[in-house]
Amino acid sequence: MTYALPISFSLNGQATAIEVPTHTLLIDLIRDRLGLKGTKRSCDMEVCGACTVLLDGEPISSCTTLAVDVDRREVTTIEGVTPPDGLSRIQKAFVLHGGLQCGFCTPGFIMAVTALLKATPHPTDEEIRHYLHGNLCRCTGYTKIFVAVRSLAAGQVSEDAA
Amino acid sequence: MLTTPFEFERASTIADAIRAVGQEGDGMFYSGGTELLLAMKMRVIHTERLIDIKGIPGLDRIVLNDANELEIGSRCTHAKIAGDPVIREHVPALASLCADVANVRVRSVGTIGGNLCFGEPHADPPTMLGALDARLVLQGPSGTRLVHADDFIRSELETVREPDELLTRVVFPRPAGPVTYRRFKHGERPSVNVAMAWSLDANGRRIRSARVRVGALGSRPQPLKAVEEALQGISVAEVRPAIEAVLPTALDELEVNEDRHGGADYKRHLAGVLLLRNAEEAIAAGGCA
């Protein structure tokens, strides 16, 4: 019977080996067993983007991903893109342009923008809207998030921006 | 919410996967899980065993074969199809459709095969695959059979696929004319969508045949037969009046569910608008084909 499986994967660059029940969801593994609480659960149905993490660099919904599916792969969470001594340039842009209020959706947005800028360092306005339309924010009205990302697309945020 | 517990098995060949699903108890094929896991979390679907097909080589292939047909492996993700050079060259409308399915996270892992097998009426790919005259290759314990995309979805969330049959490939002739697709949506799933594929004569001015499918209105995509007949054999310049002459009747014949996406008259109207816009795009494309 295989109701539990051993998996080994890279979590934010750190080798991680653990046995998980096969029906464990990635978000629960990350938050509850491995203690990284930055990833948020909201809609629980792949629509809102709050739980976004990167799997081999691609954004996925950790709320609807089986933990066994990350075996031998690389998972990156918000903790993995946050420098130990401050904020990343993407995070700084969000702060600078007021791209967050309550902050609950922000980790998901940061992860999505991380993936976007890696694939397309200088996205057009249309590319930004298209890529981020699957991340929901109920505070900002999106305009400030959009402006923050556009500043990154144009390479306007310097390291002293925050 | 968690699903109920299940066994998890990774198959490395198609035969292994079919055998594993067919064992005692209910097993299901599993790839991206973007539809299946949602349903399992809501406890609408229960399975005792998931058979992961992601490790089976060849199911993620996209090729133009010797018969001038495009073949898309069932476990190709929407993102893969959207970015595939062969699809972008020969069926750019399908690449664009896949680039717009749901959201970027769903496109990363969700597959075209999973989308079809779930039989969700509010879906993008089935409508276009009907217009492209696609056949779906189903492999089971006793062999392989082909099912036309039009016949695959039986009704809402129900297909003709047997539980131990694996959808392995989607195959359709390389389009010989413009393919167009439009949808209207409120959330992530289409409220109404319309796909149209024309086969043009050698000089690109006359329509040999046309296939038109309207999706998301009933339990599965529906042909607009009157429009297809009106388009057959006419020149591209005559398209608009030809469609307008038969459109009201054609739309009236559609089966339309009233649901949270809108009332029947409203959705019929939208289908007509989308169709005419597709036609404008096809006329522009057809003129320079």
Interface residues (C-beta under 8 A of the other chain):
Chain A: M1 T2 Y3 L5 P21 T22 H23 T24 L25 D28 D44 M45 E46 V47 G49 T52 L55 E58 P59 I60 S61 T64 T65 L66 V68 D69 A112 A115 H130 Y131 H133 G134 N135
Chain B: M1 L2 T3 T4 P5 F6 E7 F8 E9 G33 T34 L37 L38 K41 L50 D52 K54 A79 A99 D100 A102 N103 V104 R105 V106 S108 V109 G187 E188
